[in-house]
Amino acid sequence: MTLVWVLLLWLGPAHSVLNMEAEACRAGLMEAEACRAGLLLGIHQGWYEIDIESDSAILIAVLNSSKKDFSEVSRILDDCKNYFNAL
């Protein structure tokens, strides 16, 4: 029992940091999903001009970049880029 308690205490801060990184990753995923959903809504409504505003500088930089993205959300970002080109 003591060994388990010591192990949990030792892993505590590392688990905290990993949890924060996971939360940041989920936030980026949700931001990309919101971007894609907004673009789809605009396309279905027949809008010809759509402005995307975000507080995520990384998301905007990736959307403006022509480089291939290999992140976890690359398919969503590729969809967003393709929707922009379809307008």
C-alpha positions as CSV (number, residue, x, y, z in Angstrom):
1,M,0.0,0.0,0.0
2,T,2.8,2.4,0.8
3,L,4.5,1.8,-2.5
4,V,1.3,2.6,-4.4
5,W,0.8,5.8,-2.4
6,V,4.4,6.9,-3.1
7,L,4.0,6.1,-6.8
8,L,0.8,8.2,-7.0
9,L,2.5,11.1,-5.3
10,W,5.5,10.8,-7.7
11,L,3.2,10.7,-10.8
12,G,1.0,13.5,-9.6
13,P,2.8,16.5,-11.1
14,A,3.6,14.7,-14.4
15,H,0.0,13.6,-14.7
16,S,-1.0,17.2,-14.2
17,V,1.2,18.4,-17.0
18,L,0.1,15.7,-19.3
19,N,-3.5,16.5,-18.5
20,M,-2.9,20.2,-19.3
21,E,-1.4,19.3,-22.6
22,A,-4.4,17.0,-23.4
23,E,-6.8,19.9,-22.6
24,A,-4.9,22.2,-24.9
25,C,-5.0,19.6,-27.6
26,R,-8.8,19.2,-27.1
27,A,-9.2,23.0,-27.2
28,G,-7.4,23.2,-30.6
29,L,-9.5,20.3,-31.9
30,M,-12.7,22.1,-30.8
31,E,-11.5,25.4,-32.4
32,A,-10.8,23.6,-35.7
33,E,-14.2,21.8,-35.5
34,A,-16.0,25.1,-34.9
35,C,-14.2,26.6,-37.9
36,R,-15.3,23.7,-40.2
37,A,-18.9,23.9,-38.9
38,G,-19.0,27.6,-39.5
39,L,-17.7,27.2,-43.0
40,L,-20.2,24.5,-43.8
41,L,-23.0,26.6,-42.5
42,G,-21.9,29.5,-44.7
43,I,-21.6,27.3,-47.8
44,H,-25.1,25.8,-47.2
45,Q,-26.5,29.2,-46.7
46,G,-25.1,30.3,-50.0
47,W,-22.7,32.9,-48.6
48,Y,-19.9,34.0,-51.0
49,E,-17.7,35.7,-48.5
50,I,-16.8,34.3,-45.1
51,D,-14.4,35.7,-42.6
52,I,-13.0,33.4,-39.9
53,E,-12.1,35.1,-36.7
54,S,-10.4,33.1,-33.9
55,D,-8.3,33.8,-30.8
56,S,-6.1,30.8,-31.8
57,A,-3.1,32.3,-33.7
58,I,-2.0,28.8,-34.5
59,L,-5.2,27.9,-36.2
60,I,-5.2,31.0,-38.3
61,A,-1.5,30.5,-39.2
62,V,-2.2,26.9,-40.3
63,L,-5.2,27.9,-42.4
64,N,-3.2,30.6,-44.1
65,S,-0.2,28.3,-44.7
66,S,0.3,26.3,-47.9
67,K,2.4,23.7,-46.1
68,K,1.1,20.2,-45.4
69,D,0.0,19.7,-41.9
70,F,0.5,16.4,-40.1
71,S,-1.1,17.3,-36.7
72,E,-4.0,15.4,-35.1
73,V,-6.5,17.8,-36.6
74,S,-5.0,17.9,-40.1
75,R,-8.0,16.4,-41.8
76,I,-10.3,19.0,-40.3
77,L,-7.9,21.8,-41.3
78,D,-7.7,20.3,-44.8
79,D,-11.5,20.4,-45.0
80,C,-11.4,24.0,-43.9
81,K,-8.9,24.9,-46.6
82,N,-10.9,23.1,-49.2
83,Y,-14.1,24.8,-48.2
84,F,-12.3,28.2,-48.5
85,N,-11.3,27.3,-52.0
86,A,-14.8,26.3,-52.9
87,L,-16.2,29.8,-52.1
